[in-house]
Amino acid sequence: MEKDDLSRRRLEVRITTKDTIAASELKDMETVFHMIEVQDYPALDKMILSGRAFHLPKDLEVYVMNEDHREKGICKLRIKGSITEFSASISAIS
């Protein structure tokens, strides 16, 4: 299946399994992962305050839009009923 051909596959609703941090851009999600890894929580707070990252709560219905960066632990999600896609940790969905 071609990665850009969403019309050929049926997207299933998945559920977020934990509260986590997400980001609009892949590069920002990679930065979030790094900040968590090195425990730089003041910098992570600044990412959230700037709007480059945000809290993604548990029990949201989401669609997995792509998993092109699965090796980095990142997937592209869209909340059911929303038109906005964002990057999040693969471990945050069931």
N, C-alpha and C positions, 0 to 999 in steps of 0.2 A: 504494500500500500504506500502510495506517495505521501510524504509528510504534510503537504499542503492541501490534500484532498479530504477535507472534513465531511463533505457531502456523501462520500461513499461509506463512511463508517457511522454506526449508531453510537452516539455519545450517551453514556450511562451516568445517572446521578450518583455521585459519591458523597460521603459525609466527612467533614473535618473531625478528627478524633481527639484533637487537643488544641488548646490555645497556643498560638504561635505568632511569629512575625513573618510578614510577607512584604514584597516590594513590587513596584510597578515595572521596573526594569531588571533584566537578568544581572547586569553588572552590579546593581545595588543589592540584589539578593546574595551575590557572591561576597560582597562587602559585609553584609549582615552576618553570614556564616563565619567570616574571619573574626569579626568583633566578638561573636559569641565564643568562638574557639579560644581567643586570647583573653576572654573575660573583660573586654573594654566596654563596660556597660554605660559609662558616661557618653562615649561616642555613639553607642547604639541609641541612647535616649535622644541625642542630637539628630540622628537619622530619622527617628520617628517625628520629632518636633518639626523638622524641615519638610516632612511629607514624603520623603524618599522611601520610607518604610512605614508599615502600619500593623496594628494588631489584627490578627485573623482569629476570630473566636471558634470555639469548639461547637460541633453540631450544626454547622452550616451545610446546606446542600450545594454542591459544586460540580462542575463538569471539568474533566481533565482535557484540555485543549491540545496539548502536546507534551511529549516526554523526551524531547530532543536532548535534554541535558541531564538525563537520568544518572549518568556516571558522576555528575556533580551533586546528586541528591536533590535536584531542582526540577520542578515541572511547571507548566503554564496552566493556570486555573481560571475559571469564570464562575462567579456565584450565580446560581439559578435565578433567572429573572433580570440579570444585569447584562450589559453589553461590554463591560470592561474586563479585560484579561490582565492577569498579574502573575508574578513568579512566587512560588512557595516551596517549602520542603515537601518532598515526596512522602516523608514519614508522617506528615500531618493529615493524610487522608486514608480512609479505609478502602 
